[in-house]
Amino acid sequence: MSRPELTGHASLFYNAKEARKYDSSSRMIGVQREITDRAIELLRLPEGKPSFILDVGCGSGLSGQVLEEKGHVWVGCDVSRDMLDVANERIERLRDNVSDNNGNTKDMMNDSDDEEDDSGTMVSTGDLMHHDMGTGLPFRPASFDACISISALQWLCYSNSKSQIPKRRLTRFFSSLYQVLRRGGRAVLQFYPETSEQAILISECAAKVGFAGGVVVDYPNSTKAKKHYLVLSFDRAYKAPAGLTDGSLLAQTQTGIRVDARDNSKKKRPPKKKKGGVKTKEWIVHKKDVQRKKGKDTRPDTKYTARKRPTKF
């Protein structure tokens, strides 16, 4: 199966049909929940205090739902309108259910201010925005406590037109992310790099704008369970935590961002062998005689013919 990023723009791939399929797949819901839980764990948010979190590439709101369950307030942006429509339907459905339940239990709530809603319905704390992260994030400086992104960052490594240059789009995104995060905040961006060069490009662009941190690789020896998390911080002394399993080979780059080592499994071509043998004077004289017999213009033989030049003048 080819990568979705190779089929074209994300808004075209995640159409209405694909968005419904994505949101209704039990396997996809489970994977998204697991990745989001891991991203929240890497954020190391203060316990018992709700945080204002930006969800870049929120899709149908599966990751936002996990944020709500953790008690956080979030804003999601995505380039696919169809995915946002699915997310908006879920948010509106939750809010309508809460409104109906509050109307039915209004008298019961007046009896005890501390009594919780018997229905157990959770209020959605998310808002949505249609936006391409490759053009930068359109928010005020220091707006968010943290940022997460699930399975979206790798889309910036592909170009769908001449105007889309991956390095520029990545730099523009990380530069705006550096602005909208509050000092002391962190970002955890989970992505699927096609090659190690993509992971290095993403890390270098993040370091170029001032971020510190590194790439955390979970289950590096597994083909299906392997996950990459770019953990970013404002603290220059910050070091990304280790992955969930040992054996992850990480290399330190000049920018200070730790990334996966380059894949050196491809064998290098052996150097071309030089033709052996020393051209003696007899060989050169014979060669010149053959050229003369063919009627070709050949320099006359002198005492300097086949004379070896010194190594240095």
Helices and strands as residue ranges (DSSP letters): G 4-6, H 10-13, H 16-24, H 26-43, E 52-56, H 62-69, E 73-78, H 81-104, H 106-111, E 126-130, G 133-135, E 144-150, G 153-157, H 166-180, E 181-191, H 196-208, E 212-218, E 227-233, E 250-252, E 258-260, H 281-293
